[in-house]
Amino acid sequence: MEYWAEIVGQPEAVRTLDAAAAPDAAPAHAWLITGPPGSGRSNLAFRFAAALISRGPDREAVFAQVRARTHPDLGVLTTQKLLIDIKAARDIVTTAHYSPAEGRYRVIVIEDADRMPERTSNVLLKALEEPPERTIWILCAPSEADLLPTIRSRARSLRLVTPGSADIARLLHERDGMDAELAERAARLAQSHIGMARRLASDPEALARRERTLDAALGVQTLGDAMRAAATLVKVAEADAAALTETLDQREREDALRSLGLPAGAAIPPQMRSQIRALEEDQKRRATRSLRDGIDRILTDLLSLFRDVLLTGLHGEPALINRERAAAITDLAERWGPERALAVVTAVEVARERLGRGITPGLVLEALFATQSSADTLVPGASEIGAHR
């Protein structure tokens, strides 16, 4: 099982997929891998894809190509937009009918399958109803309910669990060489989100941005504080998104220029400008999505803080996520009481739902912090700020 060693906390899923990828197995033509954010859906999907493509002892070499998205027998459907458009789905369905060039199967991975609207899903449905003999589909989504029932019924479902923070800390310490104390803190603060834990442990700026998020929330007492906190956290999310995308954007541009036979920094001939413009448009869409993902991450961090306040206010002995903030959490719990803490926890959940509906992030945060700042738990009209402004 060494091949699957980096898959954390999913022993049953690993056993199932390893058996399905065995040389003498007859795997299902479509798989649906579901699990909470950070559970490792995509990583597991690409590991499985490489195992299906591989003809035996070359699994790691095939996985290296799969991870780089360069293997000829791999197709990937993903998006930098909020939704996967129908044209992209039609294009990937067309490639599903190609025979494998090198491996045992042609494998198509759809990341964020929950981002497919109904029209796009129907394009995929037709391909799943009449699957080519040597093509296997792997769909990833947070839950089965995020896809049409007709698609769910045509795929074998594999549900992942939330990995334990101790398992993630051990991975960061033993495999990535992180300090054990830092690894434990990062896994705890990331709330078992593997990618975020690795980032918090390896990037001091990412950890500092999270601390600024909690500082802003803990400093809210008046409506003016609320508006300033909202503006501050939008800037935090923008900085986080820029840090994630800047290096990737530059590398993609250099790769594109190289593929066109142009050195870095060279003038782009008119006949090639459309390709570079298309790349830049994709990067802009990714930046927009990264910002919204960053706001959602901020809301997740805030939810952990206010959950700590609520549980402390109930006079239990909670295992605090934000253990380093224990004194401030206790103080807030005493000032608020459980009812107000519960109202703020609920407000964070509402904010995440509004963000998912496409409401402007700044307005979402303003409504949230207006709720937090109100002496009566809810400022009159605050619950409608994000919906009508």
Secondary structure as UniProt FT lines:
FT   HELIX           2..4
FT   TURN            5..6
FT   HELIX           11..20
FT   TURN            23..24
FT   STRAND          30..34
FT   TURN            37..38
FT   HELIX           41..53
FT   TURN            57..58
FT   HELIX           59..67
FT   TURN            68..69
FT   TURN            72..73
FT   STRAND          74..77
FT   HELIX           86..95
FT   TURN            96..97
FT   STRAND          106..110
FT   TURN            111..112
FT   HELIX           113..115
FT   HELIX           118..129
FT   TURN            133..134
FT   STRAND          135..141
FT   HELIX           144..146
FT   HELIX           149..152
FT   TURN            153..154
FT   STRAND          156..159
FT   HELIX           165..174
FT   TURN            175..176
FT   HELIX           180..189
FT   TURN            190..192
FT   HELIX           194..202
FT   HELIX           204..218
FT   HELIX           223..259
FT   TURN            260..261
FT   TURN            264..265
FT   HELIX           270..272
FT   HELIX           273..313
FT   TURN            314..315
FT   TURN            321..322
FT   HELIX           323..325
FT   HELIX           326..336
FT   HELIX           338..356
FT   TURN            357..358
FT   HELIX           361..373
FT   TURN            375..376
FT   TURN            380..381
FT   HELIX           382..384
FT   HELIX           385..388
//
